[in-house]
Amino acid sequence: MEYKNRAENLTVLVPAYNETKYVADTIKSIQNQTTPPKEIIVVDDFSSDNTGDVARSRGVTVLRPPQNTGSKAGAQNFALKEVKTKYVMAIDADTTLAPDAIEKLMHAFDNLKVAAACGTVIPRRVKTLWERGRYIEYLFAFTFYKPIQDFFGKPLISSGCFSAYRTTFLRGMGGWSTRTLAEDMDLTWSLYSVGHKVRFVPEAVCYPVEPHNFEFMKKQLKRWSHGFAQNVRLHWKEVLGLPYLRSMLSVGVLDAIIVSLAYLVLIPALTLIFKNPIFLLAYFIDLPAILFPVVVKGMERKELGKVLSSIPSFFVLRVVNCVFILEAFWSEFVMGRSLNTYEKGH
Amino acid sequence: MNVGLPYTGLGGIFYLVCAFFMLIVESVNTIKGRINSKRLGMAFTQSIMAAGILTTIWLTGIALNTIMPSENGILLPGNAVEVGYIKYSTLIVATPFLALAMLLCFATLLHIVVKIGKSVN
């Protein structure tokens, strides 16, 4: 099928809760695609602002559930019932797309076994310490890690902010589950467990708004960390049967715990015990290793200055990440306290 | 001179190994006549990226060895002393790879145990 035809058989879902500030730009970026979708549905998830009116003014279908669905997954599932096209895409209400993002992403469905596809994520705004840290994180991950995962057929997550699905496969999974706080990870690993394929298309680029201050970053990191822990607990047996995913997750879980303990406990302890600040080098010793791929990508994107000025923020965010991941694993696995409240990151 | 891979975490090592493995996989496929230029290009790109990362780590080691006083002893591979037939520096480099190998073996073993458990039930 030609890619233009594929987009004509595509519905884009945009779950939105109090997104007056961003939803118009998101809708505009979808409507201005090289291959626009057949339909755009904005789910105004019982917003208290005029998100629905702003969306309606852009000429898209707006659905409003009778009460707040409680999560992004809930909002997306509410709209999934109305989808009549072969493909469905979910985009966050604060995420804009590169003009050819949909055209590029739909290439992934050449393979009939592909159930989902995701693209590259670059923060739209890179100004504050938190946005800069996230910018470097994403550049590194989407330049180095994700293409490797895709080569071995197992991208770790089909990112919730911008992913496309075969509607029948998605419905076969029951849509997006609300049993964890990371519905995108849950869906991706569930697709793998039943033999479906997921692809990463680096040329399809989206630009979400990332948390700009610690208050919002805290909420997002808490959600992501608990979501990760919940998915490990939920899927560990199935994941063991998928060799590459098994290896990725074993390393990921161990790193999450051991490296976090090293950063937060071991390094400060060694510094104090031996009264030698040389141990603090450990926080930055991999700076050149991190620099290499992000500088390469920064030069490709003509953003070298932005990359170099954002590097210090990455090291701050990395340590902050450690706090939340340790708290999440402690809470979910040791204390048996599962976080169920979905809080937005802005 | 040996340079270790300190403080990068097992995740970094895992992906570095994977990047080079991509090249091996695609080279074998090419020899067998199963040529996929996109996959081959990706394998080369990621391998070059991995080689770049390893090079920067090695250069970091050289720079640190140059500026740090040698009485910091075995903290850095280049300052390590020989102990019998095994250099500490070799151990420092090998340890993360051994840890990775052990972890992956453990995960595989766990898979086998779970699989046997399922078939028994």
Interface residues (C-beta under 8 A of the other chain):
Chain A: T143 F144 Y145 P147 I148 F151 F152 K237 L240 G241 R246 S247 M248 S250 V251 G252 L254 D255 I258 V259 A262 I278 L281 A282 I285 D286 L287 P288 A289 L291 F292 P293 V296
Chain B: P6 Y7 T8 G9 L10 G11 G12 F14 Y15 C18 A19 M22 R39 M42 A43 T45 Q46 M49 G52 I53 T55 T56 I57 L59 T60 L64 M68 N72 L75 L100 L103 L104 F106 A107 T108 L110 H111 V114 K115
